[in-house]
Amino acid sequence: MVSPVARAEAFCARFGLRLPVLLAPMSGVPSIPLASAVAAAGGMAGCGALTFDSEAIADWMHRFRQAGGGRALLNLWVPDPAPARDAEAEARMAALLAAEGAAPGSLSPGLQDFGAQCAAVVAARPDAVSSIMGLFEPSQVTAFRAAGIAWFATVTTPAEARAAVAAGADAVIAQGAEAGGHRGAFDAARAEAQMVGLMSLLPAVADAVEVPVIAAGGIADGRGLAAALALGASAVSVGTAFLRCEEAGIAPVWAAALAEVAPEGTVPTRAFSGRLGRAVDNRWTRTVAASGGALPYPLQRAATAALRERAARDGDVELMQMWAGQSAAIGAAMPAAQRASRLWQEARELLA
């Protein structure tokens, strides 16, 4: 049996890393300083490109390389089917927004051209591309492989992991229920039913596939990294634990909330986008839950655009979209490179 440390070192050797640590690609936090710091420490930078058009994808990679470069991953969302429209539900959501003094946004989906995004990733040539909410088409997988781009597929069940490997994934990201931000469930309607904690999900996925498994969810210090490796992971993807680093550049009130929030203070919610994600509980998440639920993605995201923009501008934590994993408060804020390095140092000591 390969030891956890040897497995992590093999992953690092394969993908040109010094640390088995990936910066989770958080859409809305495309910070070049944060990505550069993690890459400089020897990990893999990450950028969520959900809202990026082709030019923005090229620009992010250019600025990242200008800032020092290193290993990097871009993430794309596999599109959902067109959402069903429900006039009664849309009127109810408009009334909730009006009660908060926010006009509902246009319900135009406003999504980027997914095919053009994939082509832009091929042209930008990051070291890896990750998928979430589903799988790439065979032609897209072929194009990534021809460009030397590894594919890391986000999965939330062993069945999704097996499907990803069958489709050509080079590694899978096993996303536990503890993870902040959006759930990667292939079937949006089953996201709540498939909320499995990383302690149970990770070994099940590791037993189900032969490719490397990257653990995501609730990992905020060396203990979490060591546990993930012991359960079969080859590396970890860490998001929330980096948000309190100065390089992340998030709103001060969001960072302050992360420092104080208890594990039970984060909730799975569709209140901001219509897709299930884990965020700091606040008045808006409770209002939407009590009202009967959100509109489907991306209609809810479009409807709440003005509310989210105003809350971010005003620092209103009761209405703000504050994605957060359940381990948000673990560990003091520190420079991002130091946090990445310490994760691996502490894990090695624990596993020695």
N, C-alpha and C positions, 0 to 999 in steps of 0.2 A: 504493500500500500504506500502511495506517495504521501509524504508528510505535508501538512498545510503550508509550511514555509516554502518547501520545494515546489509545490504546485503554484504558489504565488510567484516565485522567482521564474518559473517556466513561462508564465503568462507575461511577465515583464520582459523577458528575453524575446518572446515572439513579437511583442508590439512596441519594442523600443522604449520601455519605461524603466525607471529606477524604483518607483513606488507602485504597488498594486492599487492605486487610488485614482478614480475618475471623478472629475467634477461633473455632477449631474447637470444635464443640459436644460436649464430652467428658462422656459419662455418668459420674457418680461424682465429677465436679469442677464442681458447679453454683455456683461461687463468685461471689457478687454483687460483691465488691470487684474481682475480676479482670475480670469482664464490664464493670463500670462504667469501669474504667481504660482498657480498649481502646476503648470507645465514646467516652469523653471525649477520647481522642487523635484521634478522627476515623474509627476503624475500626468494624466491626460486631461487637457482642457475640454470643456464642453460648452456648447451653445445651442439653445432651443430656437430653431428657425421657423417655427410655426407661422409667424406673422411676416416673414421676410419674403420679398419677391427676389427674382434672380439677381438683380443689382445689389440688393442688401446682403445676400449670401456671399457674393464675391467681395463686397466691401468689408464684411466682418473678417473674412479670412485674410484679406490684404492687411487690415489694421492689426490683426493678431500677429502676423508674420513680421510686420514692421516693428512691433513692440518686443520682439525677441523670439517669437515662434515657439516651436516644440510640438509635441504630439497633441492632436486635436480631433474632436468628434463633433459632428453636426447632427442634430436630431430633427426628424420630420414626422408629422402626424399623418397616418394613413387616413384618407377621408372617410367619413361616415356616409351612409346613404342620405339622400335629401330628407330633411325632417318633415313630419306631418304637421300641418297647420291646424290650429284649434282657436277659433275666434273668441270663444268664451275664456279660455285660459290666457290668451293674449290680453284681453280686456282686464282680467283680474291682475295680471302682472303690471299693466299700465297704472292701475289704481294703487298698487303697492308702491310703485316708484313715485307717483304723484304725492303720496302721503309723506314721502321723504324729500319732497321738493325737487325731484329730478324728472325731467321729461324722458319718456321711453325713447330709445334710439330707433332708427330705422331698422326694420327686421330683415333687411337685405343680408344674406349670409356673409358677404364680405371676405370670402376665403381666397387664398392664393391659388394659382394654377399648380396643382401637385406635380404634374408631369414636367412643367418648367422648373419647379424647385429641384426635382431629382436631377434634371440635366445640369442645373447650376451647381449642384453638389459635385457631380462628375467633373465639371470644369474647374471647380475650386480645389479639388483633390485634398480633402482632409485625410487623416489617417484612417478614420472610421466614420460610418454613418449609422445612426441608430433609428429604429422605427418604434412607434408607439401607436396603440389602438388597432393594430393589425399587421399585415405583412406586405412587403413590396411585391410587385408583379415580377414574373420571371425575366422579362426584358430589362427591368430596372436592376435586378440582381446581377444580370450578365454585364450590364454597363458599369456598375460599381466594381465588379471583380476585374474587368478589363482595365479599369483605371487604378487598380491596386488599392481600392478602398475596402476595408473590412466592414462587414455588416453585423452589428450587435442588435438583436431583436428583443424588445421589452416584452415580457410575458408575466402573467399573473396566475397561471395554473400549469401543471405538468403537461396537460393536453396541448395548451398553446405552445409550450416549449418544444414538444415533439413536432408540431406543425411548422414551427419556425426552422428547425433543423432540416426537416424534409424540404423546405423551400430554399435552403442554401445558406442559412445564417452561420456565421463564423463563431459566434458566441451568443449567449442569451443573458439578458438582464432580468433576474428574478425579483420582481417588485412586490415586497411585502405590504401588508395593510397599514403598517406604521408610516409609510413614506408620505412626505408632503407633496403637494401639487396633485396633478391629475393622475387618476388610475389608468393603467394601460390595458384594461380589459378589451379584448377583441370585440365583444358584444356589449355595447353600451348599456343595454337593458339588464344585463346580468352582473354589472359591476358590484353592486351591493352584495349580492349572493356569493360572490367569489372573493370576498375580503378575507384572505388568509394571512396570518402573521408570518413574518419571515422565518421564525424558528421552525415552523411546520413546512412552509413552502420550499425553503432552500434545499434541504436534503431530498425532498421529493423530486424537485427539478434536477438536482445533481445526479440522482439515480436514474432519471428518465432519459438523459441525453449524454452523448459522449463529448460534446464541445465544451469549452470553458463556460462556467457560470459566474456572472457578476452579480453580487448581492446588492440590493437597494432597499432602504427603509429602516429608519431607526438607528442608523450607524453614525455615532457622533464622537467617538473616542476610540482608543486602542482596544478597549474591551470589546466593542462592537465589531471591529475589524477582525480581532482574533477569533471571536465566536463564529463569524461568517466563514472564515477560512476553515475552522474546525468542522463546520457543517457541510463543507464541500465546495465552497466558493473558491475561485481563483483570484478574484479582485473584488473591490467594492465601488459602488457609485454613491457619492455623498453630495447632498444638496443643501439641506437646511443648516447643517453644521458650519457651512461656509458663509451663510448669509449675514452673520454678525461680524464678519471680517470687514474692515474698513473698505477693502478693495471692491466689495460687492456693490456698494453705492446705493443700498436700498434706503427708503425713508427712515429717519431716526425713530419714529414712533413704531414702525414695524419691527425694527431691530430691538427696541425696548420691550415690545410685546413678546418676542421670541425668548428673551432672557428670563421672563417671568412665567411663561405659560406652562402649566402642568400637562402631563401626557393626556389627561382626560379633557383638557381645555382646547384640544384640537378636534375637529369633527369632519367626517366625510360629508360633503355638501355639493349640491348642484346649483347653489344660489347665484354664483357669479358667471358661469359659462354654460350651464346645462349639462356638462359632462362631470361625472363624479370626481371630486378632488378633496384632499385634506387641507383644511385651513384653520386658522385661529377662529374659535367661535365668537360671534358678535351679534349685534342686534339684527343685522341683515340676514345672516344665516338662520337665525331663529324665526324671523318674520316669514321668510320663504317656506321654511319647514312647516310652520303653523298654518300657512295659507293653503296647503295642498301640494306644494312643490313648484319646481321651476319649469320653464319652457325647455324643449329639447335643444341640444347643441346644434348649430351655433346661434340659434335665435335668442337664447338667454344672454349669451355674450354680447350680442348686438343690442339687445334691449337695455342692458345695464351699463353700456359704455359711458354715458354721461355721469351716472352715479359713481362709477369707479374712478373716473377722471377727477371729479370734484372731491371725492373722499381722499384721494392721493394728494391733491393740491392742498387741501385744508388739514391734512393729517388727522382725519376723523376715523379713529380706530373702530367705531361702531358700525361703519359702513364700508371700511376699506377691505379690499381683497388682500389677505395676508396668508399666503400659502405657508404651511409649516408641518413638519413631521412630528411624531410623538416624542422624539428625543431632543426637541428644540433647545431646551434650557440646559442641557448637559455641556459642561465645559465653558471656560471663560473665553471672551472674544480675544483674538490674537491675529497677527498677520497671517494671511492665507498660506504662504509657503511654509511657515512654521507649523500651522495646523496640519497640513498635509504630511509633512515630515514626521511630526509627532505621532500621528495615527499609526504609521508603519513602525516607528521605533518602539512605541508602547506594545503594539501587537507582537512584535518579534520577542520582546522580553517576556511576555506572558506565555508565548508558545515554546520558549526555549526549554 
